[in-house]
Amino acid sequence: MDSDDDSSMHDVPFIEEEEEEEEEDWFDGYLQSVRENNPLSKTLSLNGQYHERVRNMVDDDWEELGFDITNNTHMESVRLDDGALNGRVVSFFRRLRKSSSIKNLSLKDNRLSVDGVKSMVPFLQNANNLESLNLDDNNMESKGFTCLVRSLRGSHIERLSCNSNGINSIDIDSNQFPKHLTYLSLSRNSINTDGCRGLVRLLQGGGATLSMLRLSHNKINDEGVKILADALQSNTSLKTLDLKENDISDQGNLSLLKLVNGISSIEATLQSNHTLRYLGLGGVLDPVSEIQIKIDVATRINRNRHQREAGREKVIQTQLHSETRAELCRLQGVDHFVFNEIDPLHLPDVLALIGRHHGYGELYDALSSSMMILFSTVDVKKCIQQERDYHAAKVAEHRSKAEQLDAKLASMEEAVEGNERNTDFVNHSSKRRRKWLWRLLDGV
């Protein structure tokens, strides 16, 4: 029995050696297919955590691999994560200068610094089909992020993830931002109020393209949220904003509630943001506040309706529902009576709308609160009629005056024509008298 156990124990090193040889054979074949531009080799995935051979690659090895990828026309996805590069990013990109095929590049957790980002610039400016770039868990900091985004300005990149990179400020003008970028993730950084001011440039203007912005686990406070909310007032592209696990109180959440459903007037509700569909707030262990519930209701309307229809639906559900309106007015510090804004002549239609959507109980409350306005509708009609009669009388008076002036002009024209006829008669008579006188003188 003991001898059998001893023999099995002696076999273990041989098994491990065989596995290592198999891994080396697989690894060499893997890189060979990249070097030979094999059409079937469309993905390169090397993980430093699981592949010892990858961890042992030296600078020359990475330069050679970069050169092989540059000359490969079939490679679409490159993943070198979890310390695969082991601080050799500069060596890798020394010969990886361009690509016509790579669509996705991931370099997560590779100790990527500002210098590493700078070494990537030639590749990023000449990767014509790059769509997605993941640089999570590195150390590029704000300076590196600025360099990265500027180098992507003319690219077709759509997704950029730079979580956990020590970024705190955003110093990028809107004209330096990639024109096709729709997804940006900057979670687990140190973005504060100044960082939010920088992000505003990416959210304002007709050229804004972001549809998803992730900013969870940063240092954003109420002031930062107010800055973002003001910028999003006119934004029509951003659909998801993740602000979970930040330093945001109810005051900051209130800025977001006013953004998606302002209650100060019907116009304010109609002009609210109807694009945002998801607003991530609070923390995992934080209780959900009343303000967050109201925000969720508004964003749910945005999800289920087109922008124009969403504004109308918010008016119906909030402005025309007394209980909901009262809750929102209390939260937003507004003393608001909605029926003062409505033309009395439209009140019957509004009340019918309330009855259809909220039932007869709400219709009774609305009718009770608007009764005096309904009674004054008759007076409004009378005032309008009187004003119309006044202007009609003025029109008749001016028309009569115009007719009198026309008559005077006509009589003046007749007088001128009469004078011209008299002048012709006198001239004719003078000629006759002169002829008679000449004949008389001839007879003498």
Summary of the structure (lengths in Angstrom):
residues: 444
radius of gyration: 41.4
end to end distance: 187.4
largest distance: 187.4
contacts: 1346
relative contact order: 0.04
helix: 59%
strand: 7%
